[in-house]
Amino acid sequence: MPRPDYKEIATTIVNDPASYKICLVCGALVDQSADTCPDCAAYRFDADPKHVADCAIDLGTRPPSAVTHLDRPA
């Protein structure tokens, strides 16, 4: 499975930061409807749209380096 395009994802998030939140444990950007983080199973989030947009901008400007739930073997 190819890696996601972080710049494209970041642009989507910056255009609608109120629909996302940041996991306070691992820093993942997740959908606002998530009860737990899909990457680390944490349940504490920062939903401030300004913080979310700033995090998305950082995501879009750095090379991919995280291991996510998508990297787990099937």
C-alpha positions as CSV (number, residue, x, y, z in Angstrom):
1,M,0.0,0.0,0.0
2,P,1.5,3.4,-1.0
3,R,2.2,6.0,1.6
4,P,-0.4,8.8,1.8
5,D,0.4,12.2,0.3
6,Y,1.0,14.3,3.5
7,K,0.8,17.6,1.6
8,E,-2.6,16.7,0.2
9,I,-3.9,15.5,3.6
10,A,-2.5,18.7,5.3
11,T,-4.3,20.9,2.8
12,T,-7.6,19.1,3.5
13,I,-7.1,19.6,7.2
14,V,-6.1,23.2,7.0
15,N,-9.2,24.0,4.9
16,D,-11.4,22.5,7.6
17,P,-9.5,22.2,11.0
18,A,-12.7,22.0,13.0
19,S,-13.3,18.5,11.6
20,Y,-10.1,17.2,13.1
21,K,-8.3,16.9,16.4
22,I,-4.8,16.1,17.6
23,C,-4.0,13.1,19.8
24,L,-2.2,14.4,22.9
25,V,-0.2,11.1,23.3
26,C,1.2,10.5,19.8
27,G,0.4,13.7,17.9
28,A,-1.7,12.1,15.2
29,L,-4.3,14.2,13.4
30,V,-7.6,12.3,13.6
31,D,-11.2,12.9,12.6
32,Q,-13.3,14.8,15.1
33,S,-15.7,11.8,15.4
34,A,-12.9,9.4,16.7
35,D,-13.3,8.3,20.3
36,T,-9.8,6.9,20.4
37,C,-6.7,7.4,18.4
38,P,-6.3,4.8,15.7
39,D,-2.5,4.9,16.0
40,C,-2.1,4.6,19.8
41,A,-5.5,4.0,21.3
42,A,-5.3,7.2,23.5
43,Y,-8.4,9.1,24.3
44,R,-7.1,12.6,25.1
45,F,-7.3,15.2,22.2
46,D,-6.7,18.8,21.5
47,A,-9.5,20.0,19.2
48,D,-8.5,23.7,19.0
49,P,-8.8,24.6,15.3
50,K,-5.7,26.8,15.4
51,H,-3.6,24.1,16.9
52,V,-4.9,21.6,14.4
53,A,-4.1,23.8,11.5
54,D,-0.6,24.5,12.8
55,C,0.0,20.8,13.2
56,A,-1.3,20.1,9.7
57,I,1.0,22.7,8.2
58,D,3.9,21.0,10.0
59,L,2.8,17.6,8.7
60,G,2.7,18.9,5.1
61,T,6.2,20.3,5.2
62,R,8.1,17.3,6.7
63,P,9.0,13.9,5.2
64,P,6.9,11.0,6.3
65,S,8.4,9.2,9.3
66,A,5.6,7.8,11.5
67,V,4.6,4.2,11.7
68,T,0.8,4.1,11.7
69,H,-1.9,1.5,12.0
70,L,-1.8,1.3,8.2
71,D,1.7,-0.2,8.5
72,R,0.6,-3.2,10.5
73,P,0.6,-6.5,8.7
74,A,-2.8,-7.8,7.7
